[in-house]
Amino acid sequence: MLCFPTTLTTRSINTYKSIPFNFTTKSQTRYQTMHLTPLTPPLYISTNISFFHHTNSPTTFHFSLRQHKQMASLTSLNFLLCIFLAVSIFRFSSARKLTESEPQLKFQYHRGPLLTGKISVNLIWYGNFKPSQKAIVTDFITSLSSPKPLTAQPSVDTWWKATEKYYQTPSPKLALSLGSQILDENYSFGKSLTTDQIVKLASKGPQRNAINVVLTSADVAVEGFCSSRCGTHGSSVGARVNGKRYKFAYIWVGNSETQCPGQCAWPFHQPIYGPQNPALVAPNNDVGVDGMVINVASLLAGTVTNPFGNGYFQGPKEAPLEAASACTGVYGKGAYPGYAGNLLVDPTTGASYNANGVNGRKYLLPALVDPKTSACSTIV
């Protein structure tokens, strides 16, 4: 029996949660999470199944006039048998895949400490940033704890309050505030930085009750930037204070505008792969810095809920998915590969956003995992 090749293509509905690449290293002095936020949507998954008759030697079929009707009947029967065989094998293959697939990973708490109390977010500006670019980021940090009456809804503050669900026991309430700002406009380490140099830059900020955020300008190359990550968060042991050493958390995010906007500033730039839908208009009219805000927001959520590598995450410790990175590419309800979700649109500028900030700012912020349901939760 000869069956012609049949190709069945399926589109995975559940793959709108693209999987970031995460690399984790641990040493005696610091725990560091190499966190990649691939903002491009995931590729579709195709399953190709072919059924065929194969033989090592050629086969010759002989026909006669009297066999026409009989062969027509046999051909019809052969066709029906092929369809039946294809459906049967497909069902068996699908059932086997379902039974053999690994169970869904759970978003879990690993009994480590979370950040609590009053924490200052200190900014280390490395390279050349315009005053307008700095204002976009500082207004975002200020918006994390802004009073509701001063901000239209949905707000950055409302988005950040979702992290309160991660705190199971009574503890000093986490309160973030904008701390000091350090400028390094002379490129003290040059324009090509290693991971160790990022940690040294982070160490320049206050190290007690702090998250030090290193922001590198568009003309600065950083080890792994664009090729394997858009940003980093981790912790390091600071200098001695009154005979005691304190751990401080740090974040690094680079401006991808000229290096890889399709990877680290999606959906404000067309992705480097996957569905090529039109890019959205950036809410603050700066593709690079609006993309940085997305990554800073994602890493801030990961920092407070998994500061030392034993807090909340999904999957193996060597490659964890955290509060925001587990929801990469999801910004509003109805998100799927190549589509960020149902967002708000500014009628004047046409910019897409999902959160309001102080000083009339608008931002696009990632969905966060609800630890109770392990589902991605959006504010619009």
N, C-alpha and C positions, 0 to 999 in steps of 0.2 A: 504494500500500500504506500503510495506517495502522497505526502502532505506538504503543501507549499509553506514557506516560512511565514509566520504570523507575528506581527509586532504589536504588543499592547503597551501603551504608555499611560502611566498614572501620575497625577499631580498630588504631591503630599500637602495636605491642608495644615498639618500640625507643625510644619517646618518654618512657620513665620518667626519663631524664636531662633534666630541664627546663633550659632555657637561661637563665642569668642575664643581666641587662643590665649591661654593663660599659662605662664611659666612661673614656677615658684622655686626659690632657692632659700636655704637656711644656713646661717653661720652662727658663730658664738656672739657676734656683735649685733646682728640685725636679722629681722625676718622681712623678706621682700617679695612682694607679689608683682610679677610682670603681667600686667593686665592689658590685653588688647581689646579694643572696642571696635570690631569691624562693622561700621555703620552701614555698609552695603548689605542689601537683602540677600538671604541665602538662595542658592540655586534650586531649581526644581529637581525632584528625584524621578528618574525614568526607569522603568523596569521593562526590559526587552526579553521576550520569551519566544524562542523559535522551535518549531517542530519540523523534523525532516527525516527523510529516509536516506540512509547513507550506505553505500556498498563500495567495496574495493575494486569491483570489476563492472564494466558497462553491462546494462541490461537491455535486451532487444524485445519489443512487443510486436507480434505479428497479428494482423487484422484481416478479416475477410468480409465480403459484403453482407453475408448472413449474420455476421456477428455485430453489425451496427447497433441494432436495437438492444441486444444483450449488453453491449459495451456501454451504451447510453445509460442503461439501468445501473450497471456496475459503477459507472462514473458518479451517478447521483448518490448511490449508496456509499461510495468511497468518500465523497464530499461530506455527507452527513456523519460518517464515522470519524472523519478528521475533526469536525466541529466538536463532536462528543468527546473525543480524545483530548482536544485542546482545553475544553472546559474542565474536564476531570483532572488533568494534570495541573492546570492553573489553580483549581481549588485545593488540591493536595499541597502544591507548593506554597500557596498563601497560608494554609493552615499550619504547615511546618514552620514557616517563618514566624508566625505568631507565637507558636509554642516554644520555639527556640530563642526568641528575642529576649534580651535582658529586661528585667522589671524596671519601671520608670524610677529614676533616681529621685530621692526625696530631698527637699530643702530642709536642712537640719541645723540644730544648735549643737555645737561641739564643746560646750561647757567652759569656754574661755571667757575672759572679761570683754565687755563692750566699753566704749568711751562714755563717760558720764560727767555731770557737773558742768561748770563753765569752761568752755574751750574757745580759745582765740584762733582764728584762721588767719595766719600770717602769709603774705604774698611776697615772693622773691621774683622780681621781674628781671629776666636775663635777656639782654639784647635790646633791640629797638622796638618800642611800643609807643603808639600815638596816645595822647591824653584821652581821646575818645575811646580807644580800645581798652585802656585801663578802667575807664568809667563803666563800661559794659560789665566787666568782671566784678568790680567792687560793688556795684549796685546789686548784682546777683547775690553776693555773699551777705550783704545787708538785708536783702529780701528774705533770707532764710528764717529770720526771726522778727519780721516786721509785724506790728500790730494789725489785726484784720481790718479795723475801720479805715486804715490809711491805704489799703490796697484792694483793687477790684478783684472779684472772684471769677474763675479759679485762680489761685495765687501760688507763688513759689512757697510761701509759708504753709499753705494747705498741702502741697506736694511733699514737703519735708516732714510734716507731722505723721506721714505714713510710717516713718522709721520708729515711731513710738511703740508700734506693735511688737517690736523685737525685744522690748525690755519686760522680762517676766517677773522680776522681783522688785520690791520698792527700793529705789536708789535715787541719789541726787539727779534730778531731771537734767537731761542734756540741753545745753543752751550754747549755740554757736554765735560768735560775734566777730566782726572784722577787726583784726589786730593790726600789727605793724606792717609796713611795706618797705621792702629793701630793693634798691635799684642797682643793677649791675649793667650799665650801659656800655662799659668798656670791654665786655667779653673777657673777663678775667681768666677763663679757662679756654679761650679761643672759640671758634665756631663749630667745633666738632667735639661733642661731649661723650664721655663714657658713663656707665651707670654709677660707678664710684664717685665721679665728679658731680653727678646729680645729688647724691647723698651729702657730699661736702657743701654744696650750695644750700641744701635744705637745712644743714646744721647752722647756717648763719642766722637763722631766725630764733626767737625765744623757744626754749626746749621743754618748758614745763607747762602742762595743761594747754598744749598747742597742737595744731595741725599746720605744718609748714608746706606751702604750695609753691613749687617751682614752676614758673611759666617761661618757656623759651620762645623767642620770636621766630618769624617765618624763615629767617636766613640762618638758623642754627640747626645743624644736624645732630641727632642724638642716637646713640647705639640702639639699634632695633627699631627706631622710629620708622613708621610706614611699612617696613618689611614684616614686623611681628607684633607691633603694639602702637597704640595711639597715646597711651599714658601709663603711669605706674603709681601704685600706692604701697606703702610698707611702713616699717618702723626701724628706728635706730637708737642706740644708747648715746645720750648726750654727754657733755662735759660734767665734771663734778660740781655740784652746788651744795655748799655746806657739808662737804664730805660725802655726799650721796649722789649717785648717778640715776638719772631719770630717763625712761623711754619716751621718745616723742614720735608721733606719727607724721609721715610726709606724703606728699603727692607730687607727681610731675606730669605736666601736660604740655604738648608742643603745638604751635600754630602750623597747621597743615596746608594753609592756603596755597602755597607755591610748590609744595612737595608731594602731597597725596590727598587733596580735598575729596576725591572720590572714595577714599577709604575712611578717612577720619573726620570728614565734615558732611557726610550724607545725613539728611536728605537735601542739604543746601547746594549740593553738587551732584551731577550724575555719577552713579556708582561705577567702579572699575570693572565689575562683572554683574551678571544677573539682569533682571528686567530694566530696560533703559527708559524709565519714565522721566518726564521733565522734572528738573530740580525745583525745589520750593524756594520761595523768596525768604531770605534770612530776616528775622524780626528786627535786628539792629543794623541791618544793611552791611554786615561784615561777615562774609562766609567763613573766614578763618577763625575769628574770635567767637562767633555764634557756635561754631563747631567745638571750640575749646570749652565753652560753657556746658555743652552736653557732656563732654568727657569729664570735666571737673565735677559736675553734678553726680555722674555715675560713680566716680571714684570717692567722692565724699560719702555717699551712701555705703559703699563697700568699706571705707575706712572706719566709720563709727560702728558698724555691725560686725566687722571682722578685722579688727585692728592688728592682731598679732597672729593671725593664721589659725585660730582655734575658736572662732565665733560662729557666725551663721554663714553657711555656704552649701552648695549642692555638688555632689560628685567627689572625686578623690582630692585630697589635700594638695597634691602636686599640681592639680589643674582645676581649681575651684571656680564655680560660677556663683557670683555674689548677688546682693540685693538688686542691683541694676543690670549687671552683666548677664544675668540669666534671662533678661528680657530685651536684649539688644535688638534694635530695629523697631521696637514697639513704642509708639508715642500717643496713640489714641485708640479708641475702640474700633474694631474691624480691620486692624493692621494685618497685612500679609506681605510676602516677598515683593519688594519694590514699591510698597505702599505703606506710608508711616502711620496711617489710621485717620479717623475723622477728626480733623483739627479745626481750631478757630482761625479765621482769616480776618486780618485788619482791612476794613473797607477802603481805607485811604491808600495804604502802601501795597496791599495784596500779599503781605507777609503772613506766613503760617506760624502759629504758636499754640501753646496750651496752658501757659501760666503768666499771670501778671506780676510785675515786680514794683519796687519803689521807683519814684521819679518817672512814672509813666512807662516803665520798661516792659517789654514782652519777651518771653523766653520759650524755647522748646526744650522740654525735660523728659527724660526716659521714664518708662513704666518701672515700677518697683514690685518685687515679689511680696505678696502677702504671706507672712510666715505661717499663718493659720491654715491657709488653703493651698499654699505652694503655687498659686496662680499669679500671673502678671496683672497688676492693678494700675489703671490709668486714671487721671483726673478729668479727662474729657472723653 
